Amino acid sequence: MISLSDAISSLFCFSVSTAVAVALRHIMNELIETERLYVEELQSIIEGYAAALDDPELIYLIPPSLENKKEVLFGNLSEIYEFHQKTFLKELENSAEKPELVGTCFLKRKEELQIYEKYCQNKPRSEALWRQCGDSMFFQECQKRLDHKLSLDAYLLKPVQRITKYQLMLKEMLKCSKNSEGTAELEEALATMLDIIKSVNDSMHQIAITGFEGNLNDLGKLLMQGSFNVWTDHKKGHSKVKDLARFKPMQRHLFLYHKMLLFCKKREETSDGHEKSPSYSFKHSLKMSSVGITENVKGDIKKFEIWYNGREEVYIVQAPSMEVKNTWVSEIRKVLTSQLEACREASQLHQKITENIYHAPMRNMRKTALRQSDSSSPETGYRRGETGPNMRQKRADASASLGSERSALARKRFTLQGLSNRRSLPAGWSQRRLPSMDAEDFETIPSSAEELSISSDGEDEGQNKNGDNDRYQVQLTYESGTAQEISVEAGDLVQFLEESENGHWLVKNLRTQKTGLVPPTVLQSTAEGVDLYSNSGTAHQSQDEQ
């Protein structure tokens, strides 16, 4: 026998579930109806305006500024129409009876929905063209034939409005279907649509960058963009300039890519009474492979530091809010972490290939090569400063003993390009590229054992006087995990001593004077014949800093 309280509880649950189902169905019906209307509007634009540009009866009304500009005015609108009319609308209609599963429609088509990015990137060009010819008789005649109350420019905004409308409807559906069937898919679909909107917004800012010499597509995905106050604190430069830069902030718009961070100056102009889209004048860039970050700066919780090349260049960045700061710091850390993981994976892969395929562990060869190049190595029994018959004889003996084996191994040895910056060979060695492989994919190698021993020239002696060949700069902070390891901080200078069997390097930290093991992937060679803080691939900075 069912108690009264159980009956009331069951009735309440049934009422709640019924109300949720009704609310979901209402939102679903609105989504489908507005989608149908959207498809009809796109069709009217294409047939009533775009196709009319080829109508012989209306050719005499087309203004000269519009000739051969159909793609500029309409962008990829026809592609958007085809996708919605043939695919997306039908899939939404098929989900009408099961609105809780509508999230799968968005997840299934998230790649196709990226077409909005291209449309929005073209929007500034389209608007500029419309301002030139929007009042022509051609458009007035087309609008009259279609019986549209609004002019074409209002309809060309429909795709931008539609892509933002989806995420609002998905949020409403999530409110009604918490912890029910399809909730996980709805949450993922909402995240996907928000990401698409962010990509669209970011791309519209990216196309406004001017003055950058290079291809932005080579920098990887655009992760973040935004405006900040920026102070600089560089070790080099005129003292008055440094003082001014330290106390006077610059307004900069930052673009964060996987491979590079761009600093630009935002410029906003107006023309003919119309506000133009902002442009971003490129100022300078930092390679992410040489960037470090300090999360907190004294005096302002909204500030953080971005530093470059062992703090040779320091940029104090003030975000407009704590939320913005935390988002940027988190994203930059993700980039730096992914680079470290990629280096580790590449190191493991190259070690495995070397040992399993060529049966010659790279660490043994590198250890031998480094000892051979060491000016006071006990294995060689002589110093670089020595000259005379004994010196030449010992070199000849060393070359003969290593001879064919070293030469053959050297020709087989290779590594991924991602490791070349951190595991580069000491400066002064004669080098050549692998003859049968793409030079961009592999590290340069010594061509023979004889070349490995050529390191006693006067120029090399000057460069290596302070042991620069074996000095490395720490690029990423590393915390020791065992008693044999030592902790190092980004910017530290270490002296290479020996490579262990597990691939880690035995080094001496010249700042703390401690000796221990560290992974080589966190180090970068300073054996390029330059000062520790000199920047061979330095951040490009324009003269017009302000």
Buried (B, 14 or more C-beta within 10 A) or exposed (E): EEEEEEEEEEEEEEEEEEEBBEBBBEBBEEBBEBBBEBBEBBEBBBEBBBEBBEEEEBEEBBBEEBEEBBBBBBBBBBEBBBBBBEBBBEBBEEBEEBBBBBBBBBBEBBEBBEBBBBBBBBBBBBBBBBBBBBEBEBBEBBBEEBEBEEBBBEBBEBBBEBBBBBBEBBBBBBEBBEEEEBBEBBBBBBBBBBEBBBBBBBBBBBBBBEEBEEEBEEBBEBBBBBBBBBBBBBEEEEEEEBEEBBEEBBEBBBBBBBBBBBBBBBEEEEEEEEEBBBBBBBBBBBBBBBBBBBEEBEEEEBBBBBBBBBBBBBBBBBBEEEEBBBBBBEEBEEBBEEBBEBBBEBBEBBBEBBBEEBEBBBBBBBBBBBEBBBBEBEEBEBEBEEEEEEBEEBBEEBBEEBEEEBBBBBBBBBBBBBBBBBBBBBBBBEBBBBEEEEEEEBBBBBBBBBBBBBBBEEEBBEBBEEBBBBBBBBBBBBEBEEEEBBBBBBBBBBBBBEBEEEBBBBBBBEEBEBEBBBBBBBBBBBBBBEEEBEBEEBBBBEEEBE
